[in-house]
Each structure stands twice: as C-alpha cells, then as structure tokens.
Amino acid sequence: MDKQPHEVAAMFDRTARRYDLVNDVLSLGQDRLWRRATARAVDAGPGEVVLDLAAGTGTSTDAFTTLGARAIACDFSLGMLRAGVQKHGGSGLSGAGVSFVGGDALRLPFADGAFDAVTISFGLRNVADTHQALAELLRVTRPGGRLVICEFSRPPVKAFDVVYTQYLMRLLPQVARAVSSNPDSYEYLAESIRDWYDQAELSQVMQTAGWRRVAWRNLSLGIVALHRAVKAA
C-alpha cells in the first residue's frame, strides 16, 4: 500500500476523538489484554526511560511507568497527541511520568542511545518505510536495550484465518461506520492488516535492520503477535 505520511497523519487526526472507544469495541476488549502483555514484555524498571512510538492518545504508555520508569509518548498525529494531553489532564505531562512529543518514526527527534527500551504497538504497519523505522528505533536505543513490537499478524490456523479475514473485510468496516468519528480509516485498517508481514517475515525484517535475539509469541490465536529483540551491547 502507498502510505504517504501526511495522509496517514491526517487520517489519525480525524480518528482521534473516539479512537480508544472504537478500538475497545472492534477488538471485543482484547486490546486491553494486548496492552498488558506489551507492558510485561517491556518490563520497564525504576530509573529507566521508555519510548512508546506511535503512542496515539497515550493509552498504552501509562502501563510502562508502573514500576517507576519514565515514558515518552511519541506520535506524528498531533490530533492524537492533543486527545492524549486532554485525557491526562490537559497539561501534556501526566502524574505517572508520561510526556507527549510529536515526532516522525523515520526521523525521530531523540539522541542516539537515549532509551533503555523502545516499543511500538499497532503503528509499525502504518509507516512508509518499515526498515528505516526499525533502524531509527535501533539508533535511539542504548546498547543492550530492548525493543517490543505489538502488531497485527497472521493466525497460523488456516480455518481461523479465513473467519478472521471475513471479519476484517466485511464486519469490521460496518461496525466502524456505526461508532467511529472517521469510519474510512477502519477500511484502511483492514486492508493494511492483510497486506502486512506474518510473524516470521517481520522477524527477518527486524534482523535485517540490525536487531538481535529476535523472538515472537502469538496473542489471541495469532491475530496479534508480540515481537521482542535487543540491541547488541
């Protein structure tokens, strides 16, 4: 798919108002389980700094601060960030240690080795150049630091994959039209999921970008996969 950054950003700007609600409805509440699994995999401890890229409204970011870490919620949709700031009390900085920063995944506004851990949930699929985004995440991670990617994937059981595809291409857009502030974005969502890498393919792309010790596990029967890797020390 031809992903123009300004068009993707504008699409998410229009989606921001009801983004969290729609995700909860369309995933049947599974998105909460996926966020918890991601936070456990990141395992951010006291004194660590975590980059949550494509953080949107920061719903996922708060979970990284529960053990005393500091987190940066970064996104290139200013509409999503504004919604996140409002949700966190209107100051742009939550009491849980989350800061909101506008930034492009292909040109991150952070210094080399700035983060102990970097993570991106349901956003890598939307960037124009997956390899460059992974390379940028590698650049801003300290040696020995870790990467966690939570992203839609491909169910390994063929029969379930067929049922899931029917949900994506037929039912999901209909539900989105009923509850979303920008239902067209969820037609893009369905198409982008089917056009995305499977688990093994994404692992190979991560290794090519320079990440080491790449591993993954499936969530929700493979609808989502959690990929993990480290930067060489």
N, C-alpha and C positions, 0 to 999 in steps of 0.2 A: 504494500500500500504506500502511496506517496504521502508522507507525513510532513507537511510544512509546519515548522514550529509556531509561526504566528497564528495559523489556523487552529492548531491543537490547543494553544493557549486560550484563544478566543472561545473555543467550544467549552472549555472547562470554566471560563469566566461565567458563561451563561448557565452552567450547570450548578454553580457553587451554592445557590440559595437552599436547595433541598438535597444536596449531594449525599450527606450522611444518611438521611432518612431513606432515600431511594436505594442506596447500597444495602441497607438493612433489609428492605422489602425484597429486592431482587435475589439476594443471597439466602433468603429464608433464615436470616440471623447467623449464617455461617461466617460472615465477615468478622464477627467478634471473636470466634474461635481462631481464625487465621491471624488476627492481630496478636492474640495472646501467644500463639505458637511462635510468631516472629520475635516478640519481646523475649521469650525464653531462649531462643536461639542467639539473639544478640547478647543477652546476659550482661548488660552494662552495669558495672560496679561503681562504688564511690570514687569520685575524682576523675572518672572517665568522661570523654566528650564524644557524643554520637551525632552523626549526620543522618537525618531522615530525609532523603531526597524524594521529590515528587510527593511531599507530605500532605498536599492539599490543605484541608482545614486543621491539620494537626491532631486529628482524632487518634491516629496511631502513635504519635510522638510522645504523648504523656507517659505511655507504658514504659518507655526506656529510662525514665527518671526515678522509678520507684525505689531503686537501691542506692540512690544518691548521685547518679550520673547527671550530666548536663546535656541537653539535646538541642540541636538546631533543626527547625522545620524549614526546609528549602523547597520552593516551587517556582515555576515560571508563569503560573497563572496568578496574577495579582488579585483577581476576584476571589479565588480560593483562599489566598492568604488573608484578605480582608475579612472573609467569613470566619476564618480561624482566629483572628485577632478579636473579633466581636465575641466569639464563643469563649475566649479566655479572659473576658472582662474588659476588652476594649483598649488595653494598654500595649499590646504587642508582645508582652512578656508575661508568662503565666507564673503563678506561685510555685509550680512544680519544676521550674528551671528550664522552660522551653522558650526559645527565641525564634522569631519568624524572619526569614531572609529570602528576598527574591533572587532567583538565580537560574541559569540555563544549565542543564545536565551536560551539555557539550563544552561549556566554558565556565566551570564552577568558580565562584568568587572567593576561594579559600586558598590558603598557603599549602605548599607541599607538606604532607605528613601531619596535618592539623588534627586528625581524628583517630581515636582509638578503635572505633567501629563505624562502618557506614552501612546503610540499609536503604532499600527502595522496595516499596510494595505497590504492585499494580501500576507502575509507571514506566518501567524499562521498555515495555511494549509500545509506548507512545513516543519515544524519542526517534529522531530522524536517523541516527547512526548508533546502533547498539554497541558496536565495538568501541567507538570513541567515548561513549558514556561510561563504559566499564573501565576504560583507560583513565578517564578523569577521576573516577572513584578510587582507582588504584593510586593515582598521584596524591590525592589528599589524605590517604590513609597512612598512618605511621608504619614502619617496618614491624612485622609481626601482628599487625592489626587485622581485623576481620570484616568480612562482607557477608550480609544476609540479604537474599532476594526472595520476596514472596510474589509470585506471579501466576496468572492463569496458565494451565498447561494442558496436557492431553491424557484423558483417562486411558489406562492401559487395557482395560477390559472392553473389547470391541462392542459388545451388546450395549453396555452402559454408555459408551462414547456416542453411539447412534442416537440414543434417547437424549443425551445431553446436547447434541448438535441440534436436534429438533427444538429443544427448549431455547437455545441461544438464538436461532434464526427465526423462530415463529412466535413463541410465547413471550420471551423477554422484551422485544420491542413493543408488544401490545400492553404489557404491564407498565413499561416505562412511559408510554403515552398517557396513562391514567394518573401517574404520581409524580413524574419528573417536571422540572421547570424547563428542560431542554431535551425532549424525548429523542430528537435526531441523534444526539450524542450516544445513545444506547444502541442504535443501529450500527454506528461506528464501533462500539464496544464489541458487539457480537462478531462483526467482520474481522476486527483486529485479533480477537482470540483465536479464530480459526486460521488466521494467517501467521500465527506465532510459532516459535520453536517448540518441539517437545522437550522432555526432560533431558535426554542425552544430548540433543543438539545444543541446548542452551549451555550445558556443562562444557561442551567443546568450545563454544564462543568465549566463555569466561576464561578458559585456559589459554586460548589464543591471545586474549587481552593482557595476560600476564599473571592472573590469579593462580594460586597453588592450593593443593589439597581440596579440590572441588568435590563436593558431595551433595546429594539431594535426598529428600523424602517427600512422599506424596501426602497431601491433606485432602479430605473429602473425596476419597476414591480417585484422586488424580485430577480433579477439577482444578486444583491449585497445587503447585509444588514449591517447596522451600529449599532453595539452593544456598549452600554455605561455602566459603573459601577464606583463605588467608593471604596476606601479602608476605612475600619472602622477607625474613629478618636480615 
